[in-house]
């Protein structure tokens, strides 16, 4: 029997960040994960500027080590391609220079990024990490939770549970009673290719809004050593209604799309094409209860428009660690005490998630996105707005207002 005040289920970005924040606050914790690291995770592999910002707030040393990490590729912006094939390059920072400016985005395979965070955990004496054990039983007792695996080979008594074990979290389903909703869930697939032609020299990630993929997109994210993460994401309810085979759709795009087939003509597929699910934060949910909090994908908090998952996971992880510290200090783990975590999450991320949910609906109309591309080519204000939309919530609000498009149409 292991005893701890805080047990974190899952050592991915959400769980590792929670533990790192607790460690730097001087609070011991136990982290348990079903996998043994390094392990792979099916994902788009994109890391937004939120990641570096968050790690800097915990410990600048971690952020500096990430900047020097050899397994990531620095990215300086996004290429948007509309259904009419008009494209525009939007840097994360207008007028950037690669030196001395630091990149605001990265692409890094999850097998490397997650292991980077786990190695950071191993630097912390306050963190006890247990790998290769899947927690599947959760019993709420008057004085805490009793956690165990199916075989009972490990038992953990904890005052507080932080569920950080991803989109398929058993704790989320069984305890928090949150289940997959196809209207607020994206089905995604990804593959690794090398030898793709026409990648941007500054490693801009590419989002292609193809007619047969809307209301999702086809992406190309450059990786080190000439590789790229290539994938498609589509709203689950749409994929079901259309009976879309996403793996087949990706292969059709790569082999037959009139533009992309030339870029993939000499490309090589490495490994298999794998699928995964993205639980969207497009509706508000209860993220906590008596003696527990949900962080990251376990709380269904992925950005509905950008697909941002890792940054949001790490932000909520830090908030959960702060709430855990307050609960420990007050010796109060009631559902009412935990509610402050929900309020913090939705105060910080709520406006962004709400705006992104509106934008997700707007991209269902190809003519609207085509118009945006056409007008933005000669509109500095719109270009700067798009540059900031991944990071500045107040600016993103403009893109969700009908009068903004009316003004563009009228040329004002």
C-alpha positions in Angstrom: 0.0 0.0 0.0 1.4 3.3 -1.1 0.2 6.5 0.5 0.3 10.1 -0.9 -1.6 13.3 -0.7 -1.7 13.7 -4.4 -1.9 10.9 -7.0 -1.7 11.8 -10.7 -3.0 9.2 -13.1 -1.0 9.6 -16.4 2.5 10.9 -17.1 1.8 12.6 -20.4 2.0 16.4 -20.8 -0.9 17.1 -18.5 0.2 14.7 -15.7 3.9 15.5 -16.0 3.2 19.3 -15.9 1.0 18.9 -12.8 3.7 17.0 -11.0 6.4 19.5 -12.1 4.4 22.4 -10.7 3.7 20.6 -7.5 7.4 19.7 -7.1 8.5 23.3 -7.6 5.9 24.3 -4.9 7.5 21.7 -2.6 4.6 19.3 -2.6 5.4 15.6 -3.0 3.2 13.5 -5.3 2.9 10.1 -6.9 2.6 9.7 -10.7 1.5 6.4 -12.2 1.2 5.6 -15.9 0.2 2.4 -17.7 3.1 2.8 -20.2 6.9 2.5 -19.8 8.7 5.6 -21.2 9.7 6.4 -23.9 6.4 5.5 -25.5 4.7 6.8 -28.6 1.3 8.6 -28.7 -0.7 9.1 -31.8 -1.0 12.9 -32.2 -0.4 15.8 -34.6 2.8 16.5 -32.7 2.3 20.3 -32.8 3.4 22.4 -29.8 2.1 26.0 -29.6 3.7 28.9 -27.9 1.7 28.0 -24.8 4.1 25.2 -24.0 7.2 27.3 -23.8 5.3 30.0 -21.9 4.0 27.6 -19.3 7.3 25.8 -18.8 9.0 29.2 -18.3 6.5 30.0 -15.5 7.3 26.8 -13.7 11.0 26.8 -14.2 13.0 28.7 -16.8 15.6 25.9 -16.8 13.0 23.5 -18.3 12.1 26.0 -21.0 15.8 26.5 -21.8 16.4 22.8 -22.1 13.4 22.4 -24.4 14.7 25.2 -26.7 17.9 23.2 -27.0 16.2 19.9 -27.5 17.4 18.2 -30.7 14.3 16.1 -31.4 12.0 19.1 -32.1 11.7 21.3 -35.1 11.2 25.1 -34.6 8.2 26.5 -36.5 7.7 30.2 -37.3 4.1 30.3 -38.5 1.2 28.7 -40.4 0.3 28.4 -44.1 -3.4 28.4 -44.6 -4.7 27.0 -47.9 -8.3 27.6 -48.8 -10.6 25.4 -50.8 -9.9 27.5 -53.9 -6.1 26.8 -53.4 -5.3 30.4 -52.5 -2.8 30.3 -49.7 -1.3 32.8 -47.3 1.7 32.5 -44.9 0.9 33.8 -41.4 3.9 34.1 -39.1 3.3 33.6 -35.4 5.0 37.0 -34.9 4.6 39.7 -37.6 7.9 40.8 -39.0 9.8 38.0 -37.2 13.5 37.4 -37.7 14.7 33.8 -36.9 17.5 35.4 -34.8 17.3 36.7 -32.2 13.5 35.9 -32.0 12.7 32.6 -30.3 10.2 30.4 -32.2 6.6 30.4 -30.9 5.8 27.0 -32.2 7.4 23.6 -32.4 6.8 20.2 -33.9 8.0 17.2 -31.9 7.0 13.6 -32.0 5.2 12.6 -28.8 7.6 9.8 -28.2 10.3 12.4 -27.7 8.4 15.3 -26.1 6.6 13.2 -23.5 9.9 11.5 -22.6 11.5 14.9 -22.3 8.9 15.8 -19.6 9.3 12.4 -17.9 13.0 13.0 -17.7 12.3 16.3 -16.1 10.1 14.5 -13.5 13.1 12.3 -12.7 15.1 15.3 -11.7 12.6 16.1 -8.9 13.0 14.2 -5.6 9.4 15.2 -4.6 8.0 13.1 -7.5 7.6 9.3 -7.3 7.0 7.9 -10.8 5.6 4.4 -11.3 5.6 3.1 -14.9 3.9 0.1 -16.4 0.8 0.1 -14.1 -2.7 0.8 -15.3 -5.0 2.2 -12.7 -8.5 0.9 -13.4 -10.2 0.8 -10.0 -11.2 3.9 -8.1 -12.9 3.6 -4.6 -13.9 6.8 -2.8 -13.5 6.4 1.0 -14.4 8.9 3.7 -10.7 9.9 4.0 -9.5 9.6 0.4 -9.4 7.4 -2.7 -8.2 3.9 -2.9 -6.7 3.2 -6.4 -5.5 -0.1 -7.8 -4.9 -1.9 -11.0 -7.1 -4.8 -12.3 -4.9 -7.4 -10.7 -4.5 -5.6 -7.4 -0.8 -5.7 -7.7 -0.6 -2.0 -6.8 -2.7 -0.1 -4.3 -2.5 3.6 -3.7 -4.3 5.5 -0.9 -4.5 9.2 -1.8 -6.2 12.3 -0.5 -6.6 13.7 -4.0 -6.8 12.3 -7.5 -5.7 14.2 -10.6 -6.8 12.4 -13.7 -4.5 13.1 -16.6 -4.7 9.9 -18.6 -6.1 11.3 -21.8 -9.1 11.1 -24.0 -10.0 7.5 -23.1 -9.7 8.0 -19.3 -11.6 5.4 -17.4 -11.8 7.8 -14.4 -13.4 10.4 -16.6 -16.1 8.0 -17.7 -16.7 6.1 -14.5 -16.3 8.8 -11.9 -16.8 12.1 -13.6 -19.5 10.6 -15.9 -18.3 12.4 -19.0 -18.6 10.4 -22.3 -17.7 10.9 -25.9 -20.2 13.0 -27.8 -19.7 12.8 -31.6 -20.9 16.5 -32.0 -17.9 17.6 -29.8 -15.3 15.1 -30.8 -12.8 14.9 -33.7 -11.6 11.8 -35.4 -8.0 12.2 -36.4 -5.4 10.1 -38.2 -1.7 10.7 -38.7 1.2 9.3 -40.7 4.9 10.0 -41.0 6.3 10.8 -44.4 9.7 11.9 -45.6 10.6 13.5 -49.0 7.6 15.8 -49.3 8.4 18.7 -51.7 7.8 22.3 -51.1 8.1 22.6 -47.3 8.6 26.1 -46.1 12.2 26.9 -45.2 11.0 28.3 -41.8 9.0 25.2 -41.1 5.6 26.8 -41.3 3.0 24.2 -40.5 0.4 23.7 -43.3 -3.4 23.6 -42.9 -5.2 22.7 -46.1 -9.0 23.2 -46.0 -9.9 20.8 -48.8 -13.6 20.6 -49.9 -13.8 16.9 -49.2 -12.4 17.3 -45.7 -14.4 20.2 -44.4 -15.3 20.9 -41.6 -11.9 19.6 -40.9 -8.5 20.0 -42.5 -5.5 18.1 -44.0 -2.2 19.0 -42.3 1.5 18.8 -42.9 3.7 19.5 -39.9 7.5 19.5 -40.6 9.7 17.4 -38.3 13.5 17.1 -38.0 15.5 15.1 -40.5 13.2 15.8 -43.4 10.2 14.0 -42.0 6.7 15.4 -41.5 3.6 14.6 -39.6 0.7 14.3 -42.1 -2.9 13.9 -41.1 -6.6 14.6 -41.3 -9.0 15.7 -38.6 -12.8 15.7 -39.0 -15.7 16.1 -36.7 -16.9 12.7 -35.6 -20.6 13.2 -36.3 -19.8 14.4 -39.8 -17.4 11.4 -40.5 -20.1 9.0 -39.3 -22.9 10.7 -41.3 -20.8 10.6 -44.5 -19.4 7.1 -43.7 -15.9 8.5 -44.3 -12.9 6.2 -44.0 -10.2 8.7 -42.9 -7.2 6.4 -43.7 -8.6 6.0 -47.3 -9.3 9.7 -47.5 -5.7 10.6 -46.6 -4.3 8.2 -49.2 -6.7 9.7 -51.8 -5.5 13.2 -51.0 -1.8 12.2 -51.1 -2.1 10.2 -54.3 -4.8 12.0 -56.3 -5.2 15.6 -55.2 -4.2 17.8 -58.2 -1.8 19.9 -56.2 -0.7 17.7 -53.3 0.0 14.6 -55.4 3.0 16.4 -57.0 4.4 17.2 -53.6 4.1 13.6 -52.4 5.2 12.0 -55.7 8.6 11.0 -54.3 7.6 10.9 -50.6 8.0 7.8 -48.5 5.5 6.6 -45.9 7.2 5.4 -42.7 5.2 3.0 -40.5 1.4 2.8 -40.4 -1.4 5.3 -40.6 -2.8 5.5 -37.1 -6.0 7.0 -35.7 -6.9 8.9 -32.5 -9.7 10.9 -30.9 -9.8 14.6 -29.9 -12.3 15.5 -27.2 -13.2 19.1 -27.9 -13.8 21.8 -25.3 -16.7 23.2 -27.3 -19.2 22.7 -24.5 -18.7 23.4 -20.8 -18.3 20.4 -18.5 -17.8 19.8 -14.8 -14.1 19.2 -14.4 -13.9 18.3 -10.7 -15.7 16.7 -7.9 -15.1 15.4 -4.4 -11.3 14.7 -4.1 -10.6 14.8 -7.9 -9.8 17.1 -10.8 -9.6 16.3 -14.6 -6.8 17.9 -16.6 -6.0 18.1 -20.3 -7.7 15.6 -22.6 -9.2 13.8 -19.7 -11.2 17.0 -19.2 -12.2 17.2 -22.9 -10.4 20.6 -23.4 -9.0 20.5 -26.9 -9.4 23.7 -28.9 -12.3 23.2 -31.4 -10.7 25.2 -34.2 -6.9 24.9 -33.9 -6.9 21.3 -32.4 -4.6 22.7 -29.7 -4.4 20.0 -27.0 -1.0 19.9 -25.4 -0.9 23.7 -24.5 -4.4 23.5 -23.0 -3.4 20.3 -21.1 -0.4 22.0 -19.6 -2.2 25.2 -18.7 -5.0 23.2 -16.9 -2.3 21.1 -15.2 -0.7 24.1 -13.6 -4.2 25.3 -12.4 -4.9 21.9 -10.9 -1.6 21.9 -9.0 -2.4 25.3 -7.6 -5.8 24.2 -6.5 -4.3 21.0 -5.0 -1.9 23.1 -2.9 -4.8 25.2 -1.6 -6.8 22.1 -0.7 -3.9 20.6 1.1 -3.3 23.8 3.1 -7.0 24.0 4.1 -7.4 20.2 4.4 -10.5 20.5 2.4 -11.1 18.2 -0.6 -14.9 18.7 -1.0 -16.6 19.1 -4.4 -17.3 22.7 -3.4 -13.6 23.4 -2.7 -12.7 21.8 -6.0 -15.1 24.0 -8.0 -12.6 26.8 -7.8 -10.5 24.8 -10.3 -13.3 24.7 -12.8 -13.9 28.4 -12.4 -10.2 29.1 -13.0 -10.0 26.9 -16.1 -13.1 28.5 -17.8 -12.1 32.0 -16.8 -8.7 31.6 -18.5 -9.6 29.2 -21.4 -13.3 29.7 -21.7 -13.4 32.7 -24.0 -10.8 31.1 -26.3 -12.8 27.8 -26.4 -16.0 29.6 -27.1 -14.6 31.7 -29.9 -12.9 28.6 -31.4 -16.2 26.7 -31.4 -17.8 29.5 -33.4 -14.9 29.5 -35.9 -15.1 25.8 -36.3 -18.7 26.3 -37.5 -17.7 29.1 -39.9 -15.1 26.9 -41.8 -18.0 24.7 -43.0 -18.6 27.4 -45.6 -15.9 27.2 -48.3 -16.9 30.6 -49.8 -16.3 32.3 -46.5 -12.8 30.9 -46.1 -12.0 31.6 -49.8 -13.0 35.2 -49.2 -10.8 35.5 -46.1 -7.8 34.3 -48.2 -8.5 36.7 -51.0 -9.0 39.7 -48.8 -6.2 39.0 -46.4 -3.6 39.0 -49.3 -3.8 42.8 -49.3 -5.1 43.5 -45.8 -2.4 44.1 -43.2 -4.9 44.3 -40.4 -6.3 40.9 -41.2 -2.9 39.3 -41.6 -1.9 40.5 -38.1 -5.2 39.3 -36.8 -4.6 35.9 -38.2 -1.0 35.9 -36.8 -2.3 36.5 -33.3 -5.4 34.2 -33.5 -3.5 31.3 -31.9 -2.4 33.3 -28.9 -4.6 36.4 -28.5 -8.2 35.6 -27.5 -9.4 39.2 -27.7 -8.3 39.5 -31.3 -9.7 36.1 -32.2 -13.1 37.4 -31.1 -13.2 39.6 -34.2 -13.1 36.6 -36.4 -16.2 35.2 -34.8 -18.4 38.3 -35.4 -20.6 38.5 -38.6 -20.0 42.3 -38.9 -16.3 41.6 -39.4 -17.0 39.7 -42.6 -19.6 42.3 -43.7 -16.9 45.0 -43.4 -14.5 42.9 -45.4 -17.1 42.4 -48.1 -17.7 46.1 -48.3 -14.0 46.8 -48.4 -14.1 49.0 -45.3 
